[in-house]
Amino acid sequence: MSAVPLARAATRSAAPRLLVDPEAVAANTRVLAARVTPGAPGAPGGTALMAVVKADGFGLGAATVARAALAHGATSLGVTTVAEGLALRAEGIDVPVLSWLNGVDADFAGALAAGLDLAVPSTEHLGAITRAASPGRPARVHLHLDTGLARDGAEPSGWATLCRAARTAERAGLVQVVGVMGHLALADEPGHPANAVGRTRFAWGVQVARACGLRPALRHLAATAATLTDPQSHHTLVRVGAGLVGIDPSGTTALRPAVTLSAPVVQVRRVRAGTPVGYGHTWTAARATTLALLPVGYADGLPRAASGRASVLLRGQRRPVVGRVSMDQVVLDLGDDAVALGDTATVLGPGDAGEPTPAEWATWSGTLPHEVLTGFGPRPDRVVATTVLRSVR
Ligand SMILES: *Cc1c(COP(=O)(O)O)cnc(C)c1O
């Protein structure tokens, strides 16, 4: 059997198109799931997989990424805000969903009505959540310990206080502490000593929680990089986001980018030697050449910082992007090669045909593939690939 991605919907030919490939998400999920000891969430000895679909599934569509991951090994979902969690519920997704980044004035009542799990980074948040809960319908919470980023999560100095307050609320029937979570700052550098510090702090945090009488079955520290490289960090649950969409921050594992951005040629011109191109005239044709215009720019997610370095695939070859990346358009230098209006350039994709990957765009612009994917603007047509399974008998 082989899978052939097809566009589900007819698209406007003049618009850039973002083709999201759930088969790639499925394959990546299987790779990630194979790195952990299988187990039901919270089961002794097993590690479950949470699919992190924050920021609209890293720009590819939260529900699309979630469904593909859940069908191939993930058993729960993670998001930042309550609003993101409610959006998944509105899509009819009814697996456990954890929301971990909210203000104290977030819609916790709505979150609890929708059955979302909530992370608790402070006693203030705990207070707000218990006020939204009612006895007999406790909020499912994950206490969040800062294990080394000084970012989200409770400071270690306040951890015991938070655990005691959570235990009190649990006895009152207002919360159920189902989890303890941490996060690693340098998991993409597997040997870095900060990872051992983070793991030790996390183990201490779990111990303190237990000493307070809490019994958190879901203990989670690892994201994609640690899932791939650091089994000691796995505990009973790992939270993977980037890996699902084909980003491996650890540089150890072949994952498949789950998106292809393409754009049609909308203008072609022949120019004389000495013709400057684009804002700032940063590039000038050294000889007579053919230029092709694509209607895709930094508003669509192409980093402007890649100007002067980027290239895209058109008619089977890499073509340099010349001059600056504008908000809405880029110019390609074709030399003396033929090109026709309506030819499609592959701007970014899994790399199968030689097109640049999100990682390559990230290198050109001094950023991460995460930022490239989450930077896609509203303008491209978003299309979800469907697959046609063909027998190869
Ligand atoms: C984004 C995020 C994750 C997922 O990280 P990846 O590296 O994308 O797998 C996990 N946990 C927290 C707290 C996050 O913010």
The ligand as an SDF file (V2000), in Angstrom:
LIG
                    3D

 15 15  0  0  0  0  0  0  0  0999 V2000
    5.2350   23.5800   23.9820 C   0  0  0  0  0  0  0  0  0  0  0  0
    5.3300   22.7980   25.2280 C   0  0  0  0  0  0  0  0  0  0  0  0
    5.5070   21.4140   25.1680 C   0  0  0  0  0  0  0  0  0  0  0  0
    5.7810   20.6990   23.8630 C   0  0  0  0  0  0  0  0  0  0  0  0
    7.1230   20.9200   23.5500 O   0  0  0  0  0  0  0  0  0  0  0  0
    7.7540   20.3720   22.2070 P   0  0  0  0  0  0  0  0  0  0  0  0
    9.2070   20.6360   22.3160 O   0  0  0  0  0  0  0  0  0  0  0  0
    7.1120   21.1680   21.1240 O   0  0  0  0  0  0  0  0  0  0  0  0
    7.4080   18.9370   22.1320 O   0  0  0  0  0  0  0  0  0  0  0  0
    5.5020   20.6990   26.3480 C   0  0  0  0  0  0  0  0  0  0  0  0
    5.3310   21.3210   27.5210 N   0  0  0  0  0  0  0  0  0  0  0  0
    5.1830   22.6480   27.6430 C   0  0  0  0  0  0  0  0  0  0  0  0
    5.0170   23.2590   28.9900 C   0  0  0  0  0  0  0  0  0  0  0  0
    5.1910   23.4440   26.4920 C   0  0  0  0  0  0  0  0  0  0  0  0
    5.0590   24.7580   26.5960 O   0  0  0  0  0  0  0  0  0  0  0  0
  1  2  1  0
  2  3  1  0
  2 14  2  0
  3  4  1  0
  3 10  2  0
  4  5  1  0
  5  6  1  0
  6  7  2  0
  6  8  1  0
  6  9  1  0
 10 11  1  0
 11 12  2  0
 12 13  1  0
 12 14  1  0
 14 15  1  0
M  END
$$$$
